[in-house]
């Protein structure tokens, strides 16, 4: 689901409705805060888009991004 493009890991997640998308984003926010690694993301209705890279590493993809992507995938699994 994740692709590496333009110096970032990118993915799109779709949910049944806005409430489910927002609940997912809330869980991701807590996970990201715990990892001290915050995504560039957007939400429109039931769709959440991510671009992950590490600003401290010059805006490139690092292990931190892959770890956050893995955590995001695990959270998204609960909404299927």
C-alpha positions in Angstrom: 0.0 0.0 0.0 2.9 2.4 0.7 4.9 3.7 -2.2 8.1 5.7 -2.1 7.8 8.8 -4.3 9.2 12.4 -4.1 11.4 11.6 -1.0 8.4 10.4 1.0 6.4 7.3 1.8 2.9 7.8 0.5 -0.3 6.0 1.1 -4.1 6.5 0.9 -6.6 4.9 3.2 -10.4 4.9 2.7 -13.1 4.2 5.3 -16.8 3.8 5.4 -17.4 7.4 6.4 -15.9 10.5 7.9 -16.4 9.4 11.5 -14.4 6.2 10.9 -11.7 8.2 9.1 -11.5 10.7 11.9 -11.3 7.9 14.5 -8.4 6.3 12.5 -6.7 9.7 12.4 -7.1 10.1 16.2 -5.4 6.7 16.8 -2.6 7.6 14.4 -2.1 10.9 16.1 -1.5 9.2 19.5 0.9 6.6 17.9 2.8 9.4 16.0 3.1 11.5 19.2 4.4 8.5 21.1 7.1 8.0 18.3 7.7 11.8 18.2 7.3 11.5 14.4 4.4 13.5 12.9 3.0 12.8 9.5 2.1 15.2 6.7 -1.5 14.1 6.1 -4.8 15.3 4.8 -8.4 14.2 5.1 -11.4 14.7 2.9 -14.6 12.9 4.0 -13.6 9.2 4.2 -10.1 9.4 2.7 -6.8 10.0 4.5 -3.6 10.7 2.6 -0.1 10.4 4.0 3.3 11.6 3.1 6.0 10.5 5.5 9.6 11.7 5.6 12.1 12.7 8.2 12.7 16.4 8.3 15.7 16.0 10.6 17.3 13.9 7.9 16.9 16.4 5.2 13.4 15.4 4.2 14.3 11.9 3.2 12.8 8.5 4.0 14.3 6.9 7.0 13.7 3.9 9.3 11.5 6.2 11.4 9.1 6.6 8.5 8.9 2.9 7.9 8.2 2.3 11.5 5.4 4.9 11.5 4.0 3.4 8.3 3.9 0.0 9.9 2.1 1.4 12.9 -0.4 3.2 10.6 -1.0 -0.1 8.8 -1.7 -1.9 12.0 -4.2 0.8 13.1 -5.9 0.7 9.7 -6.4 -3.1 10.0 -8.8 -2.5 12.9 -11.1 -0.6 10.6 -11.6 -3.2 7.9 
